[in-house]
Structure formats: C-alpha cells, structure tokens
Amino acid sequence: MRDLVLHKKTRFKELRESREKIASNILANRLKSLQINGFIEKLDPTGTKKSTQYIATDKGISSLPIIIELYLFSIQSIDENCLDDSQMRIKKQITSNRSLFEETRKSEYISFVINLKDELNKVKLLAQLN
C-alpha cells in the first residue's frame, strides 16, 4: 500500500523492485489479498500480465494515516544515511506538517489515478478501433 499510494508504483515489477526485495510469490499473494479485501483494484486494459496495473481503492486510500504512522515509526529508527532522496523528502514533509502531507498525498494520488484511468481508457478505445 505504501508503494502504491506514496510512491505511485502501479506495476508488479515496480513493486517487486522496492528496497525490501520482496519475493515474487509473496508479492503476488499480498496483491491478491489486498484485492480480495477491497484495498486495491487491478487494471488490465489489454488482458496481458505486462499491461496489468494496481491502484488503491477508496478503502485503500483511507489506510493512508496508518501507512504514515508506520512510515514515521520505521523511518525515525533508521540511520538517515540508509535513506534515499525520496525517503528523505517524505520524512521532512511528514515531520514538518503531517496533516498537510496526508491531504496533499491523498489529493495527488487521486489525480494520478484519474489520469491513469483516462490513459488506459484511451488505450482500450484505440485497441477496439484497430
């Protein structure tokens, strides 16, 4: 959920390449569980594994406060030298104004999903025309 909402990763490969290096079978099981429980939605415009993307649903987006708390807990106990630039930016943004960070990220993610769905709909329409 963190990578979907905070880092706007949508593809299996992007999620698998996160710093945690999660095994493919475990990631696949987690995505399936999140989908079954209504936290994410699977977008599959062309019906191929490569075209599949995952997005957070409203229920998934509502977990953002929990994700932020877990993020803060973990990131505050890690030596900053281990954090990449993106993680450092997020840490600074959250610690400077948590509520602004949460509202901004939520709004940015919703806009991102709307744009993504629009693009996928265009792909579907083009495929149907051809």
C-alpha positions in Angstrom: 0.0 0.0 0.0 2.9 2.3 0.8 4.4 2.0 -2.6 1.1 2.4 -4.4 0.0 5.5 -2.6 3.2 7.3 -1.5 5.4 6.3 -4.5 2.7 5.8 -7.2 4.0 2.4 -8.2 1.4 0.5 -10.2 3.1 -2.4 -11.9 4.1 -5.8 -10.4 7.7 -5.2 -11.5 7.9 -1.8 -9.8 6.5 -3.2 -6.6 8.9 -6.2 -6.7 11.9 -3.9 -7.1 11.3 -2.0 -3.9 14.1 -1.8 -1.4 12.6 -4.7 0.6 13.2 -7.1 -2.4 10.0 -9.0 -1.7 9.8 -12.4 -3.3 7.5 -12.6 -6.3 5.3 -15.3 -4.9 4.8 -13.3 -1.6 4.1 -10.1 -3.5 1.6 -11.9 -5.7 -0.2 -13.3 -2.7 -0.3 -9.9 -1.0 -1.7 -8.2 -4.0 -4.3 -10.9 -4.3 -5.2 -10.5 -0.7 -5.4 -6.7 -0.9 -7.6 -7.0 -4.0 -9.9 -9.6 -2.4 -10.3 -7.3 0.7 -11.1 -4.3 -1.4 -7.9 -2.2 -0.8 -6.7 -2.3 -4.3 -8.1 -2.7 -7.8 -6.5 -4.4 -10.7 -6.5 -2.6 -14.0 -5.9 -4.9 -17.0 -6.6 -2.9 -20.2 -5.2 -5.4 -22.8 -5.6 -8.6 -20.8 -1.9 -9.3 -20.5 0.3 -9.5 -17.4 2.5 -6.7 -18.7 -0.4 -4.3 -19.0 -1.7 -5.1 -15.5 -1.6 -2.2 -13.0 -2.7 -1.9 -9.4 -4.3 1.1 -7.8 -5.6 1.8 -4.4 -9.4 2.0 -4.0 -11.1 4.5 -1.7 -10.7 1.9 1.1 -7.0 1.6 0.3 -6.5 5.3 0.3 -8.3 5.5 3.7 -5.4 3.5 5.1 -3.0 6.4 4.4 -3.0 7.6 8.0 -1.9 4.2 9.2 0.7 4.0 6.4 2.1 7.4 7.5 2.3 6.3 11.1 4.1 3.1 10.2 6.4 5.1 7.8 7.2 7.5 10.6 7.9 4.8 13.1 10.2 2.9 10.8 12.0 5.9 9.3 12.7 7.5 12.6 14.6 4.5 13.8 16.7 4.2 10.7 20.1 5.9 10.2 19.4 8.7 7.6 22.4 7.5 5.6 20.4 4.5 4.7 17.5 6.6 3.2 17.4 7.6 -0.4 16.4 11.1 -1.6 12.7 10.2 -2.0 12.6 8.8 1.6 14.4 11.9 3.0 11.9 14.2 1.2 9.0 12.3 2.6 10.4 12.2 6.1 10.9 16.0 6.0 7.5 16.6 4.6 5.7 14.4 7.2 7.6 15.8 10.2 7.1 19.4 9.1 3.4 19.2 8.6 1.8 15.8 8.8 -1.8 16.8 8.0 -0.7 18.8 5.0 1.4 15.9 3.8 -1.5 13.5 4.2 -4.0 15.7 2.4 -1.6 16.6 -0.4 -0.6 12.9 -1.0 -4.2 11.9 -1.0 -5.2 14.5 -3.5 -2.1 13.9 -5.7 -2.8 10.1 -5.7 -6.5 10.6 -6.6 -5.4 12.9 -9.5 -2.8 10.3 -10.5 -5.4 7.5 -10.6 -7.9 9.6 -12.6 -5.2 10.4 -15.2 -4.1 6.7 -15.3 -7.6 5.5 -15.9 -8.1 8.1 -18.6 -5.0 6.9 -20.4 -6.0 3.3 -20.1 -9.4 4.1 -21.5 -7.7 5.7 -24.5 -5.6 2.6 -25.0 -8.7 0.4 -24.9 -10.5 2.6 -27.4 -7.6 2.5 -29.8 -7.4 -1.2 -29.5 -11.1 -1.5 -30.3 -10.8 0.7 -33.3 -7.9 -1.4 -34.7 
